[in-house]
């Protein structure tokens, strides 16, 4: 021992200390478990190239099922298209019978003739809306609906326009008209209660006067419309009504044009009980009775 080295304590066994010049032996570290081929030191997974190639080549089951479903769907669609094309060409599905329903004064033959151009068309491809529009062009038809009647027909159901007045023109000719002023077949007058409408002689616009009278008549509320005895006009701005009162008398209403119909009707109903024989509501905000 050098002078700087401490002396061993008395009674301590000698020879158990580290010999001079001999290095200290480090304690042995525990053995790490052997690393498999599928793990990396960082915890990742090593995929063998052979396994990856095999997965790419073999594919996955859900991919195979998807291809089978797509192929089956395409085949089904092709079969359906072919069946539809064959059905369209079948003579048994071509229109031969046309049934007309809902007519009263409108002649069934007129409606059938209006849609006859679609005879021979396939029932599957019938343009029902177009056919209904054709049927609605027949005088007296307000609207129409078309349905397929399997296997080789179609049904046209019409709604007739309601006649409201008997129009006497300036030249003396007459016509039955609906609320829109459209002329109806003469048969529409049978059994109907019609209001006489007269275009006064010398009218500058007889067609406009007739149309305005029809519009005014159609805009009246039920209590007033039921009391109208006659309507006359010489232009679009001087419509005059004659009302029948409950006591059997009459009252003349100068209506004017077709504007402000709702307000005019309210004013007329409010003034019917006032003295006088004439109510002027051509300006409804300033009515006049006389």
C-alpha positions in Angstrom: 0.0 0.0 0.0 1.2 3.5 -0.7 1.4 6.1 1.9 -1.9 7.5 0.8 -3.7 4.2 1.2 -5.5 3.7 4.4 -4.3 0.8 6.5 -6.6 -2.1 7.0 -8.5 -2.1 10.2 -7.1 -4.3 12.9 -8.5 -7.8 12.8 -9.7 -7.5 9.2 -8.8 -10.5 7.1 -6.2 -9.8 4.5 -6.3 -11.1 1.0 -10.0 -10.4 0.3 -9.4 -7.0 -1.3 -8.9 -6.4 -5.0 -5.4 -7.3 -6.0 -3.2 -4.6 -7.5 -3.2 -4.5 -11.2 -6.3 -6.8 -11.7 -9.4 -5.1 -13.3 -12.7 -5.2 -11.6 -15.2 -7.8 -13.0 -18.5 -6.2 -14.0 -21.7 -8.1 -13.0 -23.1 -10.1 -15.8 -26.3 -8.5 -17.5 -29.4 -10.7 -17.9 -29.7 -12.4 -21.2 -32.2 -10.7 -23.6 -34.8 -13.1 -25.2 -33.9 -14.1 -28.7 -35.4 -11.8 -31.4 -37.7 -13.5 -33.9 -37.6 -12.8 -37.6 -40.9 -10.9 -37.4 -39.9 -8.2 -34.9 -37.5 -5.3 -35.2 -35.7 -3.6 -32.3 -38.2 -0.7 -32.4 -41.2 -3.0 -32.0 -42.2 -3.1 -35.7 -43.1 -6.2 -37.7 -41.0 -7.6 -40.4 -43.1 -9.0 -43.2 -41.4 -11.5 -45.3 -41.4 -10.6 -49.0 -42.8 -14.0 -49.9 -45.8 -13.5 -47.7 -46.5 -10.1 -49.1 -46.3 -11.3 -52.7 -48.5 -14.2 -51.9 -51.2 -11.8 -50.5 -51.1 -9.6 -53.5 -51.4 -12.4 -56.0 -54.1 -14.3 -54.1 -56.3 -11.2 -53.4 -58.8 -10.9 -50.7 -62.1 -12.7 -50.4 -64.2 -9.5 -50.2 -62.7 -8.3 -53.5 -63.7 -11.5 -55.2 -67.2 -11.2 -53.8 -67.5 -7.6 -55.0 -66.5 -8.6 -58.5 -69.1 -11.3 -58.5 -71.8 -9.0 -57.3 -71.0 -6.3 -60.0 -70.9 -9.0 -62.7 -74.3 -10.4 -61.6 -75.9 -6.9 -61.4 -74.7 -6.1 -65.0 -76.1 -9.4 -66.3 -79.4 -8.7 -64.6 -79.7 -5.2 -66.1 -78.9 -6.5 -69.5 -81.6 -9.1 -69.2 -84.1 -6.5 -68.0 -83.3 -4.1 -70.9 -83.7 -6.9 -73.4 -87.0 -7.9 -71.9 -88.3 -4.4 -71.9 -87.3 -3.9 -75.5 -89.1 -7.0 -76.5 -92.2 -6.0 -74.5 -92.4 -2.6 -76.2 -92.5 -4.3 -79.6 -95.2 -6.8 -78.6 -98.4 -6.3 -80.6 -100.4 -7.4 -77.6 -99.3 -4.3 -75.7 -100.2 -1.7 -78.4 -103.1 0.7 -77.8 -106.3 -0.4 -79.6 -109.1 0.5 -77.2 -109.7 4.1 -76.0 -112.3 4.5 -73.2 -113.7 8.0 -72.4 -115.3 8.7 -69.0 -116.8 11.7 -67.2 -118.6 13.2 -70.2 -122.0 14.9 -70.0 -122.6 17.4 -72.7 -119.2 16.8 -74.3 -119.4 14.2 -77.0 -117.2 11.2 -76.3 -116.3 10.9 -79.9 -114.7 14.4 -79.8 -112.4 13.4 -77.0 -111.6 10.1 -78.6 -110.8 11.8 -81.9 -108.5 14.3 -80.1 -106.3 11.4 -78.7 -106.6 9.0 -81.6 -103.1 9.7 -82.9 -101.7 7.5 -80.1 -103.5 4.4 -81.3 -100.9 1.8 -81.9 -98.4 3.2 -79.4 -97.0 0.8 -76.8 -99.0 1.0 -73.5 -95.7 0.9 -71.7 -94.5 4.1 -73.2 -97.8 6.1 -73.4 -97.1 9.9 -72.8 -100.1 10.2 -70.5 -99.5 13.9 -69.7 -99.3 14.9 -73.4 -102.5 12.9 -74.1 -104.3 14.6 -71.3 -103.3 18.0 -72.6 -104.7 17.1 -76.0 -108.0 16.0 -74.5 -108.3 19.3 -72.5 -108.3 21.2 -75.8 -111.7 19.8 -76.6 -114.4 22.6 -76.1 -116.2 22.0 -72.8 -113.3 20.0 -71.2 -111.8 21.8 -68.2 -109.2 19.1 -67.4 -108.4 15.4 -68.2 -106.5 12.5 -66.8 -105.2 9.5 -68.8 -104.5 6.0 -67.3 -103.2 2.9 -69.0 -105.7 0.1 -69.4 -103.8 -3.2 -69.6 -103.0 -4.8 -71.9 -104.0 -2.8 -74.9 -106.0 0.3 -74.0 -106.1 3.6 -72.2 -108.8 5.5 -70.3 -109.4 9.2 -70.6 -111.3 10.7 -67.7 -112.5 14.3 -68.4 -113.9 17.0 -66.1 -116.3 19.3 -67.9 -116.4 23.1 -67.5 -119.4 24.4 -65.7 -121.7 26.7 -67.8 -122.5 30.0 -66.1 -124.0 32.3 -68.6 -125.8 32.7 -71.9 -123.9 35.3 -73.9 -125.7 37.4 -76.5 -123.3 39.1 -78.8 -123.7 42.5 -80.4 -124.7 40.8 -83.7 -127.4 38.9 -82.0 -125.7 35.5 -81.9 -125.7 33.6 -78.6 -123.3 31.2 -76.9 -123.0 29.3 -73.7 -119.9 30.3 -71.8 -118.1 29.1 -68.6 -116.6 31.2 -65.9 -113.5 31.9 -67.9 -115.6 33.2 -70.9 -114.8 30.2 -73.0 -117.6 29.1 -75.4 -119.0 25.7 -74.6 -121.0 23.3 -76.8 -124.7 24.3 -77.1 -125.6 21.1 -75.3 -124.2 22.6 -72.1 -127.2 24.8 -71.7 -129.5 21.8 -71.2 -130.7 21.7 -67.6 -128.4 24.5 -66.5 -129.3 27.8 -64.8 -127.6 30.5 -66.9 -127.2 34.2 -66.3 -128.0 36.3 -69.4 -125.0 38.3 -70.5 -125.4 40.9 -73.2 -122.8 42.9 -75.2 -124.4 46.2 -75.8 -124.7 47.4 -79.4 -121.9 49.7 -80.7 -119.3 48.1 -78.4 -115.8 49.0 -79.5 -114.4 45.8 -78.1 -117.2 43.2 -78.0 -114.8 40.2 -77.3 -113.1 42.1 -74.4 -116.5 43.1 -73.0 -117.7 39.5 -73.1 -114.5 38.2 -71.4 -114.7 40.9 -68.6 -118.4 40.0 -67.9 -117.5 36.4 -67.5 -114.6 37.2 -65.2 -116.7 39.5 -63.0 -119.4 36.9 -62.8 -116.9 34.2 -61.8 -115.4 36.4 -59.1 -118.7 37.1 -57.3 -119.3 35.3 -53.9 -122.1 32.8 -53.9 -124.8 35.1 -52.3 -124.3 37.7 -55.0 -123.9 35.3 -57.8 -127.1 33.6 -57.0 -128.9 37.0 -57.1 -127.6 38.1 -60.5 -130.4 38.5 -62.9 -128.5 39.8 -65.9 -125.1 41.3 -66.9 -124.3 43.8 -69.6 -121.3 45.8 -70.8 -120.1 47.7 -73.9 -116.4 47.7 -72.9 -114.0 46.2 -70.4 -114.7 49.0 -67.9 -118.5 49.4 -67.7 -119.9 46.1 -66.5 -123.3 46.4 -65.0 -125.2 43.9 -62.9 -128.9 43.6 -62.1 -129.6 41.9 -58.8 -132.8 40.4 -57.6 -133.6 41.2 -54.0 -135.3 39.1 -51.4 -138.4 41.2 -51.5 -138.8 40.6 -55.2 -137.4 44.0 -56.3 -134.2 44.6 -58.2 -131.1 46.8 -57.8 -128.6 47.9 -60.4 -124.9 47.6 -59.6 -122.4 49.6 -61.7 -119.4 47.3 -61.3 -116.9 48.9 -63.7 -113.9 46.7 -64.6 -112.8 43.4 -63.1 -110.3 44.8 -60.6 -110.9 44.9 -56.8 -113.6 42.2 -57.1 -113.4 41.2 -53.5 -113.7 44.7 -52.1 -116.5 45.6 -54.5 -118.5 42.6 -53.4 -118.1 43.5 -49.8 -119.3 47.1 -50.5 -122.3 45.9 -52.5 -123.4 43.6 -49.7 -123.1 46.4 -47.2 -125.1 48.8 -49.3 -127.9 46.6 -50.5 -130.2 47.7 -47.7 -129.7 51.4 -48.3 -132.4 53.4 -50.1 -132.0 53.8 -53.9 -132.1 51.7 -56.9 -128.4 51.9 -58.1 -125.1 51.2 -56.3 -122.0 52.4 -58.1 -118.8 50.6 -56.9 -116.7 51.3 -60.0 -114.5 53.1 -57.4 -115.0 50.9 -54.3 -113.3 53.3 -51.9 -115.9 55.9 -52.8 -119.1 54.1 -53.5 -122.3 56.0 -54.5 -125.9 55.0 -54.1 -128.8 56.8 -55.8 
